[in-house]
Amino acid sequence: MTSMQESGIGNWRISKYWVGRKIGSGSFGEIYLGTHYISGEEVAIKLESATVKQPQLEREANVYRSLYGGVGIPLFRWYGTEHGYNAMAIDLLGPSLEEFFQFCRRKFSLKTVLLLADQLISRIEYIHAKSFIHRDIKADNLLMGIGKRGNQVNVIDFGLAKEYRDPKTHFHIPYRENKSLTGTARYASINAHLGVEQSRRDDMESLGYVFLYLLRGSLPWQGLTAPTKKQKHDRIMEKKMATSTEILCKGFPNEFAVYLNYTRSLRFDDRPDYAYLRKIFRDLFHREGFQYDYVFDWTVRKYEENAQAIREAAAAQNYGRGDNGRVAHASAATTGQSGTAGGSAIPGR
């Protein structure tokens, strides 16, 4: 971008949208806040230089078009090329699971993970039903909604997505080997590490690693170093293969080991039994006595932080009161404190 374009919100327009601050990055391109120049509605705008040798954004836009209307898939708004950029506008969403994970001190409760698992298995099932595999399932690409859809988890970033079958005939792509690793090594399936062409089973295995990452706080193959990227990926693969599901899931309900063993046992062109996978987690959810109230860990944390801010403001107000019960001049500052209590729990979102 030019320095003029980087300098602030609303300095330049692309199609019907003013382009604002940067709010994220995708597998290809950067993501900015967009505002409709008439309605004021906010969207997310993904930009890619129109001069790149291998443009990807139009391909991603076509995936969004194919997935249009799916629950937990941001609505596709527009794609075009202007001002030297390929640009795509989609629904604006809330923080990612990775951001909420950091906010909750890098650990989610069993209840929160099960609430997410129930939705996410359905999200991946829908994507697969539309003949695509995602190939980069990770916490950064799973975003919560905003407003009335604040309890809905969404899947984004289809820059690496691929058709695994013909949409009309449903003829499956052929099995291949010696493929380079596509996606994020931390969550990649063992077969993806081994160079096997990815299919539906790989998305499901990656999702299992996301569940365990959120439960455990980290995965055993994080933090490994090596001189080259290839050597690092090899070390991650070796550690992943050497870590049994029993060790990986130790201290957590057996259902997570069952899930991972099942996804690893699938053949290349098998259709995962999504209903079975949802059921094992739903049965666990009910057995634990949880309720589908959509109170996630970050909901509780935000409430606790807001309550603390209110208590501190009230204490400051009481301190500033005179004998006649009227609030002293210092209360003006405390009013500002209590007013921040209901604000965003995650800075910049």
ABEGO torsion letter per residue (X at the ends): XBAAAAAEBGABBBEABBBBBBAEBBABEBBBBBBBAAAGBBBBBBBBBAABABBAAAAAAAAAAAABGBBGBBBBABBBBBGGBBBBBBBBBBBBAAAAAAAAGGBBBAAAAAAAAAAAAAAAAAAAAAGBBAGBBBAAABBBBBEAAAABBBBBGAAABBBABBAAAGBBBBBBBGBBBBEBAAABBAAAAAGBBBBAAAAAAAAAAAAAAAAAGBBAABGBBBABAAAAAAAAAAAAAABBAAAAABGBBAAAAAAAAAAAABBAABBBBAAAAAAAAAAAAAAAGBBBAGBBAAAAAAAAAAAAAAAAAAAAAAAABBAAGBBBAAAAAAAAAAAAAABBABBGX
